[in-house]
């Protein structure tokens, strides 16, 4: 893009000020939002002065009348001529001045009384868009004989911040002239807002803004990604403009340092502070392609507009490439260039850009822009009312409780100080989150105050206090455990203490601790005779059974590390793993006669029954740092890799537990597949705590009636289930878990609906959501579910002697609430990958924040809540982007499962024929639950960009051997792809009539009943016209908000029917 030169504009002539005038582009944008929510005070500008003295009410009324006479825009009335909005300047302002005498009710605490009174006034919008509602008023509040407050309120459709200063200055001047019986000075204004409106429409039409259009279309070539702000609430389809204000003080020396460096670099202070804001967005959104709104005063077209009251501000969307490999100094220069270009290209109306680009539009909000930045130098106010000893500004900006976009950073600064005024959407942000964002911005300014030649990848937004909390406060202090003991040593202690106690039970046999100890000793001697010693690998093949656990125990006693393999695993998988692991011995089930294509000894448990084999204890040859087992996991690559886990990691996992309490009468059931690392907790959690471990076959596990009987018959109290099985049991009969004290789930994302269903049916049950990769010994974090979780079931906090950190892509600490990659460490950390040193070095890394600590890079994305609890977001390598929006499939799945008829659901991305990506929802339900019904239900709960394009009803959810959803085995979704929404023709009379209006407005033939207005050419102006036409056609009040909430012909027809019924009922009742 070449540099953009200074633009020259033709003069603005004065014109006929008595005829209706079109709205400016700025006003049309305001009107759009006001029609969406007429009762909102979002566009009110409220300013107030506390006066030590007494204003004369009669003179104040006279001053306001003269002010309105000087500025016709204060008398604006907006109406429609046909479908186009127009403005006239004939509004009656007789009630523009109101007076409240609150002196009797104020009492001694006048400040509180004033705040209460102002809040009550400001929360009611100036105008609710009734024909006689004015856009301007002045309110005088009397608190005492010489204590008043003067509140000036004006709607944004007729004024901006500069206009408000003009109004205060002239109101004061006129009042003082009336007080002194002096002539009132004429307003310095020579041009009116009406003159500007006519001029703008003539000179900024489509034909005369081709150059600007080309610039903006080039800047937004390729749809920019939606800004992934770290919100506290999940996305919603409902429009929300509910707002709050958080004020964060900025040390003035930081602004001065930036001002000094801006002068040295010959850039605007705005550009450098805006660049810092873009870096903040880069850090909290982990994005490089960032779009933010900025505001220009819009008065540069003529020097004569300096004293004109009106809404001139132009909003533009600045798209910046904020690369992590850049320096802040280079970024500032690039941003300054972008800001200058945008300044000279601001004539092109923002709404016209939206109409041309047609970006994904959600919730009736400003498309393309989720955040805005502004720098507001506070002017020196020297105006004083006669008879008033002192006047000071009162902050009333917090009273509107509305916001235009999700996040606005306004930096106010002047001689008195500096502060960030952060306006935010209260439906998606909590106040604490916003306050932290303000502190993170200040941290950036502090780190840049000494110089700008610093790489963005090294710029941290987390301050020292927060860093200390994230590093130390969110991780447990080290706690003692049997750190010098091995797994088999602790087992032997229980065998000596209670040899007759039951250790293992399956469908065939039942064995005590003493017998298990002796049997495993004999097999261990055979293993040692075959050369098994410390860190030797022995493959143990089988199903959930007594003999497999005895085989694993024998390997440990021999000094080796067991490699568990499922007996029913595919032969190809066996072959790959055994060839990679190179085991020294293989232990096979007694009844498995298969020959292995390996040159290694094969043992079976019955071999230990041969006479003459000593069953006494073996001398210990291993220590806690020796390998205990190797478990193979494919992860995201599909190629199995062996994770090497040491004894001390297992001992810490099962003996140093804070999320449940083992009791002597507890009984555990093994449900995990033999090669699933969850069995580490199941097997050794039971045997190293002296408990019996029961084992069941797959047929029983998958039959909820038989499973129910198994739990009750054996009195099981502690159970682990993967979410896929948990969901099935929760749907079929959640009472199946009634014997349990603890139910643990993990290995996949838990469904909020199923978890809550289980908790309601079993109020005494403790349900635990566990998280952990094989590389950190089964569990890294745990969360005890104590209440309803609206978004997702958290994965909790680190277990004892574990650590968990959330880093960005450069291993900088990610702030609280911001999505980052999870790194885990501690005693549970695996040694690495078997025979894979390069992969070990890649995934097991040094913690740059804690000397000497090794961490595992999980590849999982999480966010840390303000209470320190971690929430799982998804796999980094499974991130989904649809039309620039990042999608979290789990949120869609949870909304799907709110329909109680669905037993299971999963949402995955799929490739379309054109190379794009679409969402496919797979679900298990009765045959009468159709795709169209599910789509309509989801549309009421989720934004349009989160709605799946295909809904696939399947009979069974494919699972891996470990009980996780097997995404590769899901059926091809193309045959379930939704037909184009315009396929179904309008059927009812209302649908046919509405479709005809659409065809005329959009100049599109054959509009279908399910076509989306905004996806086939509709935009806010045409939506307003549509609402107007339909209101006349049906004789009903159909609002712009209705069009956004019901954007299809079919939905609008149903809405018309509902409104007609309501009006009929009201008429009958009247």
N, C-alpha and C positions, 0 to 999 in steps of 0.2 A: 504494500500500500504506500503510495507516494504521499508526501506531506500535503496537507490541506491548507490552502491559503485563506486569508481573511475575506469574508464575504461582505459585499456591499448591498444595501437594501434600498428600495425606493422609499420616498417620504410617505408618511402616514397622513392622509388628508382627513380633515374633519368632514362629517357627513350629516345627513338628516337624522336627528336624534329622537325623532318621534315615531318612527316606524319599527315594527318588530325586527329583531336582529338575530342572526343565527348564533348558536353557541360556539365558542371557540373549541378547538380540539381538547384543550385542557379541561374545559367545562364538561364536554361530553364524557370524558373518562370519569369525572366525579359523579355525573348524573347516573352513569351505569351502575356504580356501586350503591348510590342512594336508592335506586329503584330495586336493587337486590335486597336491601335491608333499610326501608324508610325510617324505622324506629331507632337506627343506630346514630350515635353522636360522633362517629369516627371522623367526620369532616368538619367538625366544629373547631374553631380556633378560640380558645379562652385565655384571656390575659387579665390580670388583676393588680391593682395598687392599693396598699394599705395607707390610709391618710390620717395623719395626726392633725386634725382640724375639722372644719365643717364646710361642706359644699351646699350651696343654695339650690334646692331641688328645682325651683322655677327657672333659674338661669341655666341649670344643666339641661332641662328640657329644651329651652330655647337654643342652646348651643348644639344639641343633637339635631334639631330641625334644620339649623343653618348648615351643619355638616352634611346632612342628607341632601340638602339643596345643592351643595357644591359638588357632591359626588353621586351622580344619578345611579351608579352601580349599586349603591346601598338600597335603592328602591326596586331592585330586580325582582321580576316575577317570571318564572319558567312555566311554559305551557307547550302544547303541541299544536302545530298547524298540519293537519293530516298525520303523517307518521313521523315528521321531523320535529325535534324540539326547537323552540325559539324562546327569546327573552325580550321582555318589554320592561320599561323602567317607570312603572306606575303603581308600585305597591304602596299601600297605606302604612305609614310608620307612626301613627298616632300612639300606638302602644309600645313604641320602641324603648321607652324609658320606664323601668320598674323600680319601685322603692320598697325595701323591707326594713321595718324598724324592729330590730332584734334586741334592742337595749334591755327590755324587761326580761327576756328569756336568757340573755347572755350570761348573767351572773358574774362571778369573779374571774372565771376562766374564759376570757373572751376569745383567745386563740382557738380553743376547741370549738366554741360556738360558731366562730367564723368558718372553720374548716367544715363543720357539719352543714352549715347553710350553703356554702359554695358547692360542696359535693352534691347536695340535693338539686341545685340549679343546673350544674354542668352535666349531670347524668341524664337530664332530659334534653333531647336535641333541640336546637334552635328552631328547626323546621321539620315537620313531619310530612311535608309535601302536600299539604292542603292548599287550596287556591289562595287563601288569605294569610298564609304563614310567611312572615318576613325572614330574611336571611341575616338580620342585624338587630342587635339590641344592646342596651346599656343598663346595668343593674347597680343600684346604689344600696349598700347595706349599712345601716346605722347600728353601731354597737354601744355607743355612749355619746355624751355631749360633744367630745372632740375626738371621736374614734369612729372612722368610717372606712369602708372598702368600696372601691369602684371597679366593677367587672365589665369589661368590654368583650362582647361575644359576636363573632362574625363567621358566616359559613364559608368554607373554602371555595365554593363555586363562584364567589364574588370577590375573594381576597386571598392574599398570601402573606407570608411573614413580613415582607417589606411594607405591604399595605397597612398592616396593623400598626406599625410604627408611624406611618403617615397619619393614620386616624388619631392615634394618641396625641401626636404633636399638634394637629390642627384642632382637635377637640379642646385641648388645653388652651391654645391661643384664642379660640373663639370665646370660651368661657371667661377667660381673663378680660377680654375686650368688653364683654357684657357687664362684667363686674365693675369695670372702670368707666362704663358709659362711653367707651371709645368706639370709633368706627371699626368694624370687623374687616380685617385685611382679606383681600381676595385670595383664593387658593392659587398657588403657583402652577396648578395643573392647566395645561393647554389642550391636551388630548384626553378623551374619555375612553373607557374600556369598550364602549360601543364602536368608536372609531377603529380601535385595534382589531375588534372582532371582524368587522367588514373587511379591513385590509388583509388580515390573515387568510380569510376564506378566498380572497381574490388571488393572492400571491403564493399561497402554499397548496394549491390544488395539485392533483396527481401529475399533470403535465409539467408543471414548473418545478417539481421536486424530483425529477428523474435522476439527477446526479446524486442527491442525497439517498434516494432509494437504492441506487446501485452500490453506494458505499455500505449501507446497512445490510443489504442482502449478501454482499461479499463478507462482511464481518460475521454474519450468522449462517454462512454456507456450511451445511452439515449441522443437524440439530444439536445444540449444546446439551450436555447432560444436566438433568435437574440437580440443583444443589442439595446435597445429602446432609442436611443439617442434623445435628445430634439432638433430636427431639426426645421428650420424655413420654410421649404418647404415640400410639400406632396411628397410621394414616386413616382418615375417615372420609366418606363420600360427602359429608355434610359441609356446607360453607360455614366458616367461622371467622368472625372479625373481632372476637372478644380480645381485648388487649389490656396490657399492664405496662407500667413504666418502672424501670430500675435505674437509679442514678448512681454512678460510680465516679468518685473524684479522681482526677488525674493530677499528679504533681506538676505545677506550672513549669518547672525547669525542664520537663520532658518535652513539652510543646516548644519551649524556647530552643532546646537543642535541635529539634527537628526543623524549626524555622531557620536556624543558623546554617544547618547543613543544606537545606533547600536553597538558600541564597547562594551557597558555594557551588552547588550543582546546577544552578539556574533552572530550577523547577519550582512549581507552585507548592506551597505548604499543603494545599489540598491533595496534590498528587502523591506526596510522600506519605501522608497520613492514610490516604486511601490505599496505597500500596501495602502498608502495614496491615490494614484491615483485610486485604486480599490474602496476605500470608496467613492471617488468623483463620480465614475460611479454608485455605488450603490444608491447614493443620487439623482443623476440627472435622472437615469433610473428607480428608485424604483424597482430594481431587486437584488436578492441575488446570483443567478447563473450567473457568469460573466466570459466571455472569452475575453482576450486581447492578442495581439501579443507582443512579446518581441524579442530583437535581441541579439545574441551572436556573438562574433568576428569570431569564426570558425577557429582560428589559433592554437588551442590547440593540434592539431594532431601531430605537430612536432615543436620543437623550431626553426628549420631552416626556417619555414614559416614566422617568424617575419619580415624579410626583403623582402618578396616576394610580388610583386604587383599582385593583382587579386581580384576577388569578392568572399570572403570567408564567409561572414556573413550568419549565419543561423537564419531564423525566425522560432519561435515556438509559438504555441498557448497555453497560460497558462489559464487553467480553474480553477477558485477559487470560493469557497463557502463563500461569504461575508455576514454572517448572522447578522441581526440587533441585536440579543441577545448576540452577542460576544463582547469582548473588543478589542481595537486596539492592545494591547500587544499580545493577543493570535493570532489575525489575522496576525501580522507581523511574528510570528514564523511559522504559517501555510504557509504563502506566501513564506517565506525563504525556507522551505522544498520543496515546489512546484518548486521554481526557481532552486534549486539545482538538483532536479530530472530531470527537463527539460534540464538543462545543460548537464547532463550525458546521456541523451536520445536524444540529438539534431541530432544525425546521421541519424535518420529516416527522409527522405525528406518530407517536408511539403506537397508538391503536391501529394505524394503517400498517405499521410494520407487523403487528400481530396478525392482522387480517391476511397479509401476504405470506407470512411464514407458516401460519396455521400450526403453531406448536401444540404439544399436548397441553390441554387446559383442564385444570382440576378444581373442583369445589367453588367455582365462580370467582376465583381470585385472579390477581394479575398474572397472566401467563409469562413465562420466560424469567420472571423476577421473583425470587423468594426473599430477597434482602435488599436493603438500601443503605447508602452511606451519605452523610452530609456533614459539612463543616460550617458552623454558624458562629462567626465572630460576634460577641455581645456588644452592641453599640452603647456608647456612653449616653445616658439619659439625663439631659439637663433641663427638661421641662418641669415646671412646677405650677400648681394651681394657686391662684391668689387666695389668701385666707387659710392656706394649709402650711403648717410649719415643716412637715416632713412627708415625703411620699416614697415608699419602697415597694419593689415588686414582690408579689406573693406568687409562689409556684402553684399553679392550678393545672398544669399539664397532665397530672395523674388522674384527673377527674373524669375524663371522657370514657375510659375503660374500653377503648376500641383501637384497632390497628389496621393499617392498610395492607401490609404484607407480613410475613411471619416474623421478620426481625429487621429492626431499623437501628442503626448506630448514628446518632447525632452527637457530634463533638461540639460543645459550646465552650468558648474561651474568650477571655478578656483580661483586663487589669486585675479583676477581683479573683481570678482563678480559672480552672478548667475542669470540665466534667464530661463524662459520656452519659447521654440520655438514651437508654436502650428501651425502645418500644418493642413489645413482643406479644405473640399470640398466646394467651393464657390457656387455651385448650390443648396446646402441644408442648409448651414449655413451662417448667416450674421456675419459681422466682430464683431459687438457689442456683439453678443451671445458668440462668441469664447473668446473675452476679458473677459467677465464675468466668463466663465469657468476657465480661468487662475486665476482670483481673488478668486474664490471659492476654488481652490486648495491651494492658499496661506493662506486663512482663516483656512483651515484644518491644515496646517503646524503650524500656530500660536497657534491654540488650542491644538495641540499635543506637542508643543515644551517643555512644562513644565512636561510632563509625558504621558505615553501611557496607563495607567490603567484607561481607560474611555470607557464606553459602546458606541457602534456605534449608538445605538438608541438615544443617547444624543448629538452626534456630529453634530453640525450645520455647514453648508457650507455658509450660508448667513451671511455676515459681518454686522457690526452695521449700516453703512450708507444705505445699501440696505434694512435692516430690518426696519429702520425708514421709508423709502419710501413705503415699502409694507404694513406697519401697518397704517401709517398716510397719506402719500402722495397719496395712491390709494383709500382712502376712503374720502367721503365728510365731511367737517366740519359740526357740528350740525346747523340746520337752523330752524327758528321759524315756527310754524304752530298752528292751533287752538287746542292746546294740552289739554285744559280743557273742550272741547266740545264733546258731543256725536253725533252720526250720526243723530238721529231724531231731535236733537236740531238745527242742521244746516239746515236740511230740513225745519223745521218750520219757520226759519228766511226767507227763500225764499218764503214760502207760505204766510207769512205776507206781504212781500215786493211786491210780484207780484202774487196775488191770482188767477188772470185770465189766467196767462201764462199756456200753455199746459205742463203737466208733463209726462203723459203716454198715449201711443197709441198702440193698437193692432188691429187685424182684426175685432173685435167686438165693442170695445168702445174706447172712447177718454176722458180723464179726466184732469182737470186743477189742479194746485198746491193746490188751496183752497179746491176743492172738495176732492182731495186725502187726504189732511190733516184732513178734517172732517170725512170722511169715516173711515180712519184708527184710529181716536180717538175713534169712537164708538166701533169698534172691540177690541181695546185695553182695553176698560172698561170691555168688556165681559171676556177678558183674565184675567184681574186683579181679577174679581169676582170669577174666578176659581183658584185663588191662585198664578198666575204668578207674579213673582217679580224678583229682581236682580239675574242673573245667572240661572234662570229657563230656561229649554229647551222646545221649542215649535216646533214641526215638521210642516213644511209648504209643502204641496204636490201640484204639478201642472205642467203645461207646461210654456213656455215663454208667459206671459200674464199679463194684468193689475192686475187681482185679486191676482196673486201670489205675485207681488211686494207690493201691498197693505197689504197682509197678513204679509209679512216680516216687513214692516214698523210698523204695529200694534204691533207686538211682541216686537220691540225695544221700542215703546212708553209705553208698559205695563211694561217694565223693564227687559224683558227676552232676550234670545238668540235664534235666529231662526235656525232651522235645515232644509235646503232645500232638497227636494227629488223629483226626476222626476216622473211624473205621469205614464210614460210608462216604468219605470224601472222594471226589473223582480221582481215578488212577493217574491222570495227567498231573494233577496237583501234588499227589504223593511223590510222583517221580521227580518233579521240579524241586520240591522241598528237600527230599532226601539227597538228591545230587548236590544241592547247594550246601546243605548242612554237614554232609559227610559224617554221619554218626558212627561211633565206634561199635555200638551194639544196637539192635532193634528188638524191642519186646513186643510180641504179638499176642492177641487173645488166644486162649486155649483152643477155641474151636475154629480159628481162622487158619486154613491150610494153604493160603496163597503163597506163591513163591515170589520173592523180591528180586528184581534185576539189579542186585547190589552185592558186592563181595564183602559182606559184613556178617558177623555172627548174629543168629536169631535165637532169642530165648522166649519161653512162655512161662507163665506163673507156675504151671504144674511141674516145670523142671526143678523148682525149689523143693518139691515134695520127695525127691530122691533121698534114700536113706544115707545117713552119715553126714549130712550138711548141718553144721553148727547153727543153732538159732539164737545164740547169745549175742550180746551187743558187740558191735565192731568198734575198733579204735577210730576216733574222729580224725580225719585228715583234711578237713576243709574249715575255713573261717568265714566270717560274715561277708567278706568281700569276694568270695568265690561265686561262680555262677550257680544259680538255682534252677533256672529253666531258660529255654529259648522258645519263643512263640513267634510264629510267622504271621505277618499281616501284609495285605496287599496295598492298603491305603488308597491313594488316588491314582497311583501309577498302574495298578493292575498286576505288577510284578511282585511276587512275594519276597519279603525281606525278613530276616530273622532278628528279633529284638532280644538282646541278652540282658537278663535280669538277675541281680545278685540276691543272696540270702537276706541281707539286712533290709533290703527294700520290702521284701515280703513280710518279714517280722514286724517292721514298723507299720505296715498296712493293716495287719490283722490283730496286733496286740496293743497298739497305741491309738485307740479309737475314741473320738469325742462326739460323734454324731449318733451313736447308739450305745447302749449299755448291755453287754453280755451278762446273762444270768445262768446259774448252774443248770436250771431246768429248761433252757432254750434248746430248740431243735431246728436244724437248718436243712433245706432241701436244695439239691443241685439241679438247676434248670439250664445252665450254660452248656453250650456244645463243648466237647472235649478240648478243642483247639482254641476256644474263645478265652481271652485272658480274664474275663469276669470270673471264671472258675477258680482263679487264684484266691479271690476273696471267699468264694463259697467253700472250697476244700479246706484251705488252711485257716480260714476264719472259724470253721467248726473244730478242726483237729488240734489247733494250737490254743484253743480255749476250752478243751476238754468236752466238747459237745458232740452229739451224734449227727452224722451227715447222711441224709436219705437221698437216694437217687432213683429217678424214674425214667422210663423210656419215652421216646418221642410220641408214640401213640397216645399214652396217658396225658402227656403234656399238652397235646393239641385238642384234647377232648375235655371241655370245661366241666362236664358232669363227672367224669372219672377223676379229673384233677381236683375238683371240689372234695370228692371222697378221699383222695390221697392226703390232702391237707388236714382234713378233719380226723382221719383214722390215725395218723401219726402225730397229731398235735403239733404241727409245724408252727414255729413262732417267728422265724426270720427267713425271708424269701427275697431272691433277686429275680426280676423279670425284665427282659428287653421291652421297650415301649410297644413294639408291634404286638407281642403277646398280651401285654398289659391292657392295651386298647381292646383287644378281642374279649378278654374276660370282663373288662369294665362294661362293655356293651351287653354281653350276654347275661352276666349275673355278678354285679360288684360285691355281693355278699359272700362270694366264694372266699374272700380274704378275711373272713371274720375270726379264724383262729389266730391270726398273726398279731404280733406286737410291732414288727417292723416289716415294711415292704420297700425294697430298694429297686429303683429303675435306673437305667443308664445305657449307654452305647448308641443312643440315637435321641432325637428330640421328642420329649414327652408332650402329649396332647393336654392342653389345659382343661378341656371339657371332660376327658376321661379321668384325669387326676381328681378333679372336683367331684365327679360322680362316685369315685371310690371313697373319697373322704367323707362324703355325706352318708354313704351306706355303712361306713365303719368308723364311727366317731372316736373310738379309742385307739385306732391304728395310727402309727407314726409312719408317714410316707416320706421317703428320702430320694431326691434326684441326685444321682452321682455322675460325675464326669471324669474322664481321664483317658489318655491314650495309652496303648501298650507300652510306649516308651517311658512312661512314668509310673509303671506298676499299678495298673487297673484303675485306681481312683486318685485323682489329683485334687478335686474339690467336691464338696457335698453341700446340699441344701435341704434342710428339713422344711417341708411344705407346711405352713401354718395358716394360710389364708388363701383367698381367691387371688390369682395372679391375672390381671387383665391382658397382659401382653404375651408373656411366655413364662414357662416355669424356669426360674433361675438355676444356674449350676452352682451357685453358692460361693463359699470361701474355701481356701486351701485347708486340707486335712492336716493333722499334726505333722510337723517336720517337713511340710511341703511349702513351696513358694509358687506364686502365680503373678505374672506381670503382663501388662497390656502395653505393647510397643507399636510404634508406627513402622513404616517400611525401612526406616533408617535406625531403628532400635532406640528412638527417643521415647520417653514416657508419654503415653497417650493420656490426655486429661480425663477426669471423671466424666462419664456420660458419652464419651467419644468412642466410636468403633475402632478397634485395632486388633492386631494379631496377638493371640495368647501364647506366652512362653511359660513353661512350668519347670520346676526344679525341686531340689530337696533330696532327702534320703531315698525317695522312690525312683530317682532318675536312673534309667538303664545305662549299662556300660556303653552301648552303641549297637550297631548292626553287625551281624556275623559276616565276616569276610567282605565287608563293604566299607573300607576306611574313608573313601572319598565322600560317600553318602553320610557317613557318621560325622565327618567334619562339617558337612553342609547343614545338617539338621541339629546337631548338638553343638551349641555355640557358647562363647564366654559372655557373661553378663557385663555390659560396659558400666553398669552403675554399682555393682557389688563385686569387690575384688575377689577373685578366685572362685566365683560361683559359675557352674556349668548349668545351662538351660537347654530344654528341648523346644524347638520351634514347632508348634502344633499344626500350623496352617489353618487354625480355626479362628474365626472372627468373633469377638466378644465386645461387650461394653461393661464398664464397671459403674454400678449405681452409686449414688451419693452415700448410701449406707455401707459401701464396700462390697456388696454382693455382686457377683458376676452374672451376666445374662449372655447366653449363647445366641449368636446371630446367624452363623452359617459357615460353610467352608469357603476359604478364600478362593479356591479353584473352582467353586460352583456358584460364583456370584452371577446374578442375572441382571441385565440391563434391558429395559423395554422403553423405547422412545426417550432415552436419556434418564429414566427413573431407575434407581436401584431397587430391586425387588427382594423381599425376604419371604421365601416360600412358606416358612413356618407360620407367618401371620395369616396367609391365605388359608392354610390348612386348618388353623384354629377356628377361623370364621366358618369354613365349610362344616366342621364338626360340631358347630353350634346347632346344626340341624340333627336332632336326635335320631333320625332315620338312617343316618350314615354311620356305619361301624368303623370304617377306616378311610383315610384320605391322604394322598400325597400330591404335591405339585412340583413339576419338573419343567425345565426349558426344553424346547424342541426346535429343530431347524426347519424353516419354511423353504419352499422351492426357490424363492428369490434370494435366499441366503440370510434372511432376517431371522429373528428369534421370536417365538411365541410361547405362551404358557399352556401347559396341558395339566388338567386335574384328573387324577385317577381316584376312583372311589368305589367302595363296596356298600351296596344298599339294596333294598327291595327293588324289584323291576319297575315299580310305579314312580320312582324318583327320577325324573327326566332332566336332561341337560338344560333345557330352557328354563325350567323352574329353578334349578340351582343358580343359573346365571342371574335371574331376576332377584333372587334372594341376596346373592353376593353384592349386587349393584346397590343395595340399600345399606351395605356395611363397609364397602371398600371403594376407593377411588377407581375410576374407569381404567386407569393404566394397570391396575392390579388384577383385573378380571381375566381369567383364563380364556383362551380362544377355543379350546377343545375340552370336553368333559367326557371321560371314558369310564363307563361302568364296567368293572371287572368282577369276577367271581371270587378270586383269591389274590391277596397281595403277595407277590413273590418275595421270598426271604433268602438271605444268604445262610450258610451253615451256622453263622453266629447269631442269627435271628434278626439281622438288620434288613431293611428294605433293599432288595436287589434291583437297583434302578436299570441295570442293563437288561434285565429280563422282562421289563414292562413292555406291553405290546406297542407296536408302531401307532402313533396317535393320529395319523393323517386321515384315516377313514372316519374318525370322530370329529374332525375339524368342523367348527361351526360354519354353516352356510352364511354367505354374506347377509348382513342384517336387512338388506333391502329386498330380500327374496320374497318374503310374505307380503302379498298385496293387502292394502287396507280393506277391511271387511265391513265394519259397522258404519253407520251414517256419519258419526263423529269422526272416525278415522279417515273416511273419504274426504270430508270437508277440510280437515286439518291438512291432509296431504296436498290438497289443491293449493292451499295458502302457501305451503312450503315450496311447491313447484314454481309458483309465481315469484316468491321472494328470492329463492336461490337460483332461479332460472335453470332448474334441473328437472327433467321429465321422470316419470315413473318412480316417484318416491315411495319406498316401501314402509310397512308398518313398524319395522324394527330399525330403520335407519336412524343414525344419531345426527341431530341437527348440526353439531359442531364438527362432525367428521366429514360432512359433505358440503362444506362451504359457509356454514353459519358463523357469525361472530356477534359481539355484544350489540352493535347497532342494529343488525338484522333481528337479533333476539328481542330487542325492544319493540321493533316494528311488528314482529310476530305476536308478542303479547298484546299490543294495541289492537291488531286486526282480530285476534281471537276473542278479545273482550267484547268488541262490537258484534262479532258474528254470533256469539252465544249469549250475549247479554249478561255476562258474568265478569267479575273482577279477576282477571288473569294477570299475574305479575311477572316481571322479569325473573324473579326468583323461581317461580313455577317452571319457567322454560328451562332453567339450569337444572332444577331438581328432576324434571321429567323430560329428558332431551329427545325422546323418540315419539313418533306419531302415536303408537299404541299407548305409551305411558301418558301422553298428554290427553288422549281420548278418555282414559280411565280417570284422570284428574278432573276433566270437565264433567264427567258423570258424577263424581263425588261432590264437586262444588254445587252442581245443580240440585242434588239431593239435599245438601245442607241448606241451600237457599229456600228450597221448598219447605223443609221442616221449620225454618225460621219464619217463613210466611204463614204457615199454619199456626205456629205458636203465637205469632203477633195478632 
